[in-house]
Amino acid sequence: MQLKFKYLLLFLAFVTVTNSFSQKKSKRQVLEARRVQLQKDQIYINALLSNTKRKEKNVLGELKDLGSKISKREELISVISKETNELGNEIYLNQLGINQNKRDLKILKKDYADMIYKSYKSKSQNSRFMFLLSSQNFYQAYKRFQYMKQYTDFRKNQGDEIALKTIEIQNLNKSLKVKKNKKQALLNDKKKEQSVIQKEKIEQENLLSQVKKKENKYKKQIQGFIKEEKRINAQIDRLIRNAIAASNKKAGTKTTSTKNATFALTADAKVLAAQFTSNKGKLPWPVTKGFVSTYYGRQPHPVYKALTIQSNGVRITTNRGSKARAIFNGEVLSIQVMSGNKKMVYVQHGDYITVYKNLESVYVSTGDKVKTKDEIGTVFTDKITDKTILEFVLTKNTTTENPVNWIYRM
């Protein structure tokens, strides 16, 4: 009984270690996937942001680009650190498994040796044949024969188990070596990224000192940008309110002038809105490739932290010549011309509106039906900064939503 209890405890310990290992592995797989994606992003960001020649008008843009690079690299270093820690935990658990298996193997070998010794003694004192002949009746002879057979099978199984346990230890040792090599590779990657980020931070400091020499000038530029952004946000809000009022008037529904004005939806529009909602987090990007260079919400300016900007959507930096595309089925609600002859397209999806700003040209007209991923225009490329940036806004009625929560992660 004691031996059985001991084996039960060993089994439970092994199951606990295995379960813990499986959970850790799952978490590390998520981290590994994120690290790989960040490394791809880093290559893409460097390719997009490294071609700009330094000009006085573009110092603020260059400083912002450096901030984006540093921020993304810091996230990558953080993920590498977490993945390294998870690997360290796996190595520790792996070593525990090896140690446990070695103890199990030692016990198995001892039990097997005891069994062989007892079997040898039993053979020297009495042969199997005599053991059977000394039976008092046929039933007893049969039972003794069965016992001898089970004993032989058990001894064979013990030998097989020792062989399997030995192979298991060898495999765990191989796995341990692979993990240690991977951990070292990650540590090398982290060291390399930390070296690069130090250089980028020095470059950032140099640019900041350059900006501080003409602080008032650059502050006026930023304040002008913030003012223009407020004007465009108000313009979008006004157009959507007018669209709600016109749509509801057509449907015979009275619209109040409150901030919570909503579309009175037809049965088909309700279905479309429900489909849009059910695809939250799975909607395609409004460009085929890019990275979010400005996020949604109220935030300090990336250069002058004392100044606050309100981003009602996201800015996605992409390749020159990239096409903006509808993120879901809908109808073109309106097309507006912005300063510099840039266009802004509104697409309605029930009571949701998606806005595609900073387009050089458009391929659709007001009232057109569009489907998911239909191209609606070419994104404008700034001649000074050489940046191609799509500004993307998503609202439910007049309330803005964070687009990052709606589109799938690249």
N, C-alpha and C positions, 0 to 999 in steps of 0.2 A: 504493500500500500504506500509506503513512504517513497519508494522509487517511482510509482505512478504519479504521486502528488508532485514529486520533483520535476518530472517531465511536463506535467500540466503547467507548472509555474514557468518553465522555460518556454513553452509554447505561447503562453499569454504574453510574456516579455517580448518574444519575437514578433507577434501580431501587433503589439503596441508600437514597436520601432518601425515596422513595415508601414502601418497606417500613417504615422507621423511623416515618414519619408515620402509617401505618396502625396500628402498634402503640400509638403515643401516643394516637391517636384512640380506640382501644378502651379504654385505661385511663381516659381522660377521660370516656368515656361511663359507665363504672362510677361514677366520682366524681360526675358530674353527677346520676345517678340517686340516689345516696346523699344528695347535698345537697338535692335536691328532697324526698326522704322526711324528712330532718331538719327542713326548713322546715315541712312539714306537721305533724310531731310537735310542733314548737315551738308552733304555733298551738293544737294540741289540748291540750298540757300547760298552756299559759297559760289556756285556757278551763276546764280542770278544777281548776287550782290557784289561780285568782285570786278565787274567790267566798267564800273563808273569811274571816270576820271575826275580827280578832285578839282572842283571849281568853287569859287566863293559862294555862288548861289546854292550850291549843293552841299555845303558843309553840314547843315542841319540834317539833311537826308542821309548823309554818310554816317553821321553820329547815331542816327536812329537805326540804320542798318547794322552798325557795330553792336548796338544794344540788343538787336534781334539775334545776332550771331551768338553773343555772350550768353543771353538768356537761354537759347536752345542748347548751347554747349553745357551750361550749368545743369540743365535738366538731364542731359545725357550722362554727365559725371555722377549725378545723384542716382540715376537708374543703374549705372555700372556698379556703384557702391552697394546698392541694395542687392543686386544680383550676385555680387561677390560674397556678401554676407550669407545669402541663401545657399550658395555653393559651399561655403564654410560649414554651415549647419548640416548639409548633405554629407560632406566629408566626415564630419563628426559621427553622424548616424551610421554611415557606411562602416566606419571603424568599429563602432559598437556592434554592428552586425557581424563583422569579421571576428571580433573577440568572443561574441556569444557562440558563433559557429565553431570556433576552436575549442571552447569549453565543452560544447555538445559532442564534438568529435573525440575529445579526450575520454569523456564518459562512455561513448559508444565503444571505443577501442578497449577500454578496461573491461566493460561488460562482455565484450566478445572474447577477450583473452580468458576471462573467468569461465566462460562457457566451454571454450576449447579444452581448458585444463580439466574441468569436471567431466567432460565427455571422454577425455583420454583416461582418467582414473576409472570411470565407469567401464570402459572397454577392458582395462587391465584386470578388473575384479570379476567381470562377468560379460560374456559376449551377448550380443543382441539375440542371437539364436537361443542361447540358454535362457535368456530373459523371457522369451516367448514360450519355450517348452515348460518352464516352471509354472505356467498359468494353470489355475485350478479347473478352468472350464473354457469353452470356446469363446464365450462372451468376454471373459477377462483377457484372453489372448488377443481378441479383436481390439479391445480398448487399449491394450499395451502397444499394439501395432500402430494404432492411430496416434497415440502419444509420441511414439518414436518418429513418425512421419511429420507431425507438427513441429517437433523439436528440430528436426533437420531443416524444415522450411523456415522456421524462425531464425536459425543460425545463418541460413543463406540470405534472408532479408536483412539481417544485421550487417552482413558483409556488403550487400548492395547499398545499404544506407550509408555506410562508412565511405564507399566510393562516391556516392552522390554528394555527401557533405563536403568531401575533399574538392570536388569540382565546383561546388557552390562558393567555397572559400576562394578558389582560384579566380572565379568570375568576379567576385566582389573586389578582389585585389586589383584586377584589371580595370574595373569601373572606378575604383579609387584613384588609380594612376591617371585615368582620363580626366576626372574631375579636378585633380590637382593641377594638371597641365592647363585646363580651361581657366581655372582660377588665376593662374599665373599670367595667362594671356590677357584676361580682363584687367588685372592689376597693371599690366604694361599699357593697355589701352587708356586706362584712367590716368596714368602718369603722362602719356602723350597729350591727352586732352587738357590736362592741367597746365602743361607747358605752353600749349597754344593759347589757352585762355589768358595766361599771364601776359603774353605778347599783345593780345587784343585789348586787354585792359590798359596797357601802357599806351597803345595807339589811341584808345578812347580818351585817356587823360590828356594827351597832346592835342586832340581835337577840341576837347572841352576848354583848354587854356586858350586856344585860338578863338573859340566862340566868345569867351569872357571878355576878350579885348574889344569886341564890338557887341557887347551884351544888349544894349538898348535897341540896336538895329535888328538883331535876331529875335528879340522879344516882340517887337512890332510885327515881324513876319508871322510869328506863332499866333499872336493875338488876332491878326488878320485872318489866319487860317481858321481859328476857333469861331470867329464872327461869321465867316462864310459857311462853316459847317452848321451853325445854328440856323442860318437863313435857309439852307437846303432842307434841314430837318423839319422846319416850320412849313416849308413848301410841300413836302411829302405829306405831312399831317393834314394840311389844308386840303390837298387834292383827295385824300382818302375820305375825309369828312364830307366833301362835296359829292364824292361818288356814292357814299352811303345814303346821303339825303336824296340824290337823284334816283337811286335804285329803289329806295323805300317809297318815294313819291309815285314811281311807276307801278309799284306793287300795291299802292293804296294804303300804305302804312305811314303814320306820322312819326317823324324823327325829331327828338329833342336836341337841343344844342349843347348837351352836356358832354363831358369828356368820354363817357361810356357809350357813345353812339355805336349801334351795331347794325349789320346788314339784316334785313328781313329776307331770309333765304327761301327759295323755291325748294320743292322736294328733291330735284336733281342737285341743286347746290348744296343741300344738307348732306347728301350722299358723298359728294366730292369732298366737302370739308371733313367728314368722318374718315374718309380714306386718307386724306392728308394727315390727320391726327394720328391714325393708326400706323403711319410710316415714320413717326418721330424717331430720330436717331438712325434712320436707314435711308434717308433721302440722299441723292447723289450731289456731289459738289457742283456749284454753278460754273466751274471751269474744270477741264480734265486734269490739270496739274497745277499745283501751287502750294503756298503755305500762308497761314494767317499771320499777317504782319502787324495788324492792329485788332485788338479784341473788343468785344461788346462791353458797354457799360461806362460808368463814370470812373475816370482814372487820371493819375498825374501824367503830365506830358513827359514823353520819354527823355527829353533833354532838360527842360526846366520843370523840375518836380513841383515847384510852387504853383505852377499854372495847371489848371484842371481842364481836361477835355471830356466831352460827353459823346461817346460813340454809340449811335443807335443801331449799328450793324457791325459788320467786320470788313476789314480790307484784306484782300487776298492778292499777294504778289505772285505773278505768273509769268509765262514766257511771252515774248513779243509775238504778236499775231494771234494770241489765244482767243478762242470764241467763248462768249458767255452762253450758257444753255439753261433752259427751264429746268427747275428741280422737280417739277410735278406737272401733271395735266392741268390745264387752266385756259383762261381767256385773257388776251392782252387788254388791260383796262385803259391804259393811257401811255403816251410817249411824250416826254418833255425834253426840250433843248436847254442845256445848261450853259454856263459861261464857257467861252472857247469852243463853241459849237459841239460840245460833248453831249451825248444823249443819255436819257434815263428812261428805262422801260419798266412799267408796272404790269404784273401778271396776277390775275385774281383766281384763287382756288377756293370757292365757296366764300367763307368769311375770313380767309387768310389772303394776304397780299405779299408777293415777293417783289422786291425792287432791285433792279440791276443798273447801277450807276457807273459813270465814267466810260461810256461806250463811244467809240470813234464812228461806227456805223451800225445801223440796225437792219435786220432782215424781215421784220414783221410790221404789221400795221394794227392800229386800234381795232378791236373786235375779232382779231384772228384767234382761232383755237390752236393751242400748242399742246404738245405731248411731252412727257418726261424726256429730258436730254435733247429736245429740239434746240438748234442753235438760234439765238435771237439777236446776236450782234457781235462785232469785233471789239475787244477791249482796247482802250486808248493807251498809247505809249508816250510818256512825257519826253520831249526832246532834250530837256536840260538834264534830268536825272536818269534818263534811259530806263525808267521803271514802267512796267505794265501792271497796273493795279485795278482790280475790279472791286468796287464798293457794293456790298450786298446787304440788304435790309429785309427783315421778315417781320410782318405784323399780323396780329389777329384783331380784326377791325382796326381800331386806332392805337392799340397797345403793342409796342415793339417787343419782340422775343429775341433771345440769344440764339443766333443761327447755328452756333457750334453744337447746341443741344439737339438740333434737328438733322444735321447732315452727318453722314457716317465718317468715322475717323480714317484718314488716309494711312 
